[in-house]
């Protein structure tokens, strides 16, 4: 038993040593407000999404983001999601890198006053760019999205295709570990 424990500790130390400066940790945040004069309704949404990932090479990385959203539009909705993704860095110009995140996510929406949650499965792509402040820190921005979402609640099911360029903007930061 001691041999297996020693091997496990040694393997974890080797992975940690090889992963130095290949891992990142950070996150993004977005705020969205929408008002409709005809219906006299305002919609407010806040999302925070911490993430961490691992760079396999200069072009390929893999990560996972956890997201929490709070939306207030006549009714209050709280959402939680887990989104694993693969990142392909297309080009680098100076301190700027342009990338495309592709992933699959699962989320739960809880609407106040409704007993059953809405579940969703989402497949999508988000273009983005990153600015390297130095070797350890940087800023990141995502703009736009192409996605397909399948949602279900009890026996009701809906499918949605979404494509945008400006509607889905988020800003964040990261730290290389």
C-alpha positions in Angstrom: 0.0 0.0 0.0 2.9 2.4 0.8 4.4 1.7 -2.6 1.1 2.8 -4.4 0.8 5.9 -2.2 4.5 6.8 -2.9 3.9 6.2 -6.7 0.8 8.4 -6.6 2.6 11.2 -4.8 5.5 11.0 -7.3 3.2 11.0 -10.3 1.3 14.1 -9.0 4.6 15.9 -8.3 5.8 15.1 -11.9 2.6 16.4 -13.4 2.7 19.5 -11.3 6.4 20.1 -12.2 5.7 19.7 -15.9 2.6 21.8 -15.8 4.3 24.9 -14.4 3.5 28.0 -16.6 1.4 25.7 -18.8 -1.7 26.1 -16.5 -3.8 29.2 -16.2 -6.4 30.4 -13.8 -8.8 33.3 -14.2 -12.2 34.1 -15.3 -14.6 36.5 -16.9 -17.6 38.7 -16.1 -20.4 40.1 -18.1 -23.2 42.5 -17.4 -26.2 42.8 -19.8 -29.1 45.3 -19.5 -31.9 45.5 -22.0 -34.9 47.8 -22.0 -38.0 47.8 -24.2 -39.9 51.0 -24.3 -43.1 49.4 -25.7 -43.4 46.8 -23.0 -41.9 49.0 -20.3 -39.7 46.1 -19.2 -36.1 46.1 -18.2 -33.9 43.0 -18.2 -30.7 42.9 -16.1 -28.3 40.0 -16.2 -25.0 39.4 -14.4 -22.6 36.5 -15.1 -19.4 35.5 -13.4 -17.4 32.6 -14.8 -14.1 31.5 -13.1 -12.0 29.1 -15.3 -8.8 27.2 -15.3 -7.0 25.4 -18.1 -3.8 23.8 -19.4 -1.8 24.8 -22.5 -0.7 21.7 -24.5 1.2 23.8 -27.0 1.4 27.3 -28.4 -1.9 26.7 -30.3 -3.9 24.2 -28.3 -5.3 24.4 -24.7 -8.1 22.8 -22.7 -10.0 24.3 -19.9 -13.1 24.3 -17.8 -15.3 27.2 -16.7 -18.0 27.3 -14.0 -20.6 30.0 -14.5 -23.2 31.7 -12.3 -25.8 34.0 -13.8 -28.5 36.1 -12.2 -31.2 37.5 -14.4 -34.0 39.8 -13.4 -36.8 40.3 -15.9 -40.2 40.3 -14.2 -39.1 37.0 -12.6 -35.7 36.2 -11.1 -33.6 33.4 -12.6 -30.4 31.9 -11.2 -28.3 29.7 -13.4 -25.3 27.5 -12.8 -23.3 25.8 -15.6 -20.2 23.8 -16.1 -18.4 24.3 -19.5 -15.4 22.3 -20.5 -13.8 23.7 -23.7 -10.9 23.4 -26.1 -9.1 26.5 -27.2 -7.3 27.0 -30.5 -5.0 30.0 -30.7 -5.2 31.1 -34.3 -2.6 33.8 -34.4 -0.4 36.0 -32.3 0.6 39.6 -33.1 2.9 41.1 -30.5 1.2 40.8 -27.1 -2.2 40.0 -28.7 -3.5 36.4 -29.3 -6.7 35.6 -31.2 -8.4 32.3 -30.3 -11.5 30.2 -30.7 -13.1 28.3 -27.7 -15.2 25.3 -28.6 -17.0 23.4 -25.9 -20.0 21.5 -24.5 -21.7 22.8 -21.4 -24.4 21.6 -19.0 -26.5 24.1 -17.0 -29.4 24.4 -14.6 -31.8 27.4 -14.4 -33.8 27.9 -11.3 -36.8 30.3 -11.7 -38.1 31.7 -8.5 -41.6 30.3 -7.8 -41.2 27.3 -10.1 -40.7 23.9 -8.6 -38.8 22.2 -11.5 -35.5 23.5 -12.8 -34.8 23.9 -16.5 -31.8 21.8 -17.7 -29.8 22.6 -20.8 -27.1 21.1 -22.8 -25.1 23.5 -25.0 -22.6 23.1 -27.8 -20.9 26.3 -29.0 -18.0 28.3 -30.2 -16.8 31.7 -28.9 -14.1 33.8 -30.5 -11.9 35.8 -28.3 -8.6 37.6 -27.8 -6.1 37.9 -25.1 -3.5 40.6 -24.3 -0.4 39.4 -22.4 0.6 42.0 -19.8 3.7 40.0 -18.9 4.7 36.3 -18.7 2.3 35.7 -15.8 -0.8 37.8 -16.3 -3.1 38.9 -19.1 -6.5 40.2 -20.1 -9.0 38.2 -22.1 -12.2 39.2 -24.0 -14.8 37.0 -25.7 -17.1 38.6 -28.3 -19.9 36.7 -30.1 -21.1 33.2 -30.0 -22.4 30.5 -32.2 -24.3 27.8 -30.3 -27.0 25.2 -30.2 -28.9 24.6 -27.0 -31.2 21.7 -26.0 -33.3 22.5 -22.9 -35.8 20.5 -21.0 -38.2 20.8 -18.1 -40.4 18.0 -17.2 -41.9 16.8 -20.6 -41.2 20.1 -22.4 -38.2 20.3 -24.6 -36.9 23.2 -26.7 -34.0 23.6 -29.2 -32.4 26.9 -29.9 -29.7 28.0 -32.4 -27.9 31.3 -31.5 -25.5 33.4 -33.5 -24.3 36.8 -32.5 -21.3 39.1 -32.9 -21.9 41.9 -30.4 -24.5 40.7 -27.9 -22.3 38.2 -26.0 -19.3 40.2 -24.7 -17.3 39.3 -21.6 -14.1 40.6 -20.2 -11.7 38.8 -17.8 -8.2 38.2 -16.7 -5.9 35.2 -16.2 -2.8 34.3 -14.3 -0.3 31.7 -15.5 0.6 29.2 -12.8 
